[in-house]
Amino acid sequence: MIVPEHLPAIMQCQILGVPPPMISWTMNGQIVSNVSDRYIMSNGSLYFSAPVNRSYAGQYMCSGTNSAGSISSGAVLFRVACK
């Protein structure tokens, strides 16, 4: 995924289950914490508020966990196109 520098971006996570899973994200193997400029939305997508910059670049994965187990997405490379 390539996004323009200085604009917002959203990475979607399509993990469904019953009961609904808790969604988490990792970047380069490290847990992504909710902060003011990057947070997990109620639908599980990861939102990057503007301005997106090169510090966000890396390999992202989303995971879902519920009482039935857990599953992870494939890795997505997030790159920032500089102007």
PyMOL commands that set and color helices and strands:
alter all, ss='L'
color gray80, all
select helices_A, chain A and resi 54-56
alter helices_A, ss='H'
color red, helices_A
select strands_A, chain A and resi 2-4+9-11+22-27+30-31+38-40+46-48+58-66+69-72+76-81
alter strands_A, ss='S'
color yellow, strands_A
deselect
rebuild
show_as cartoon
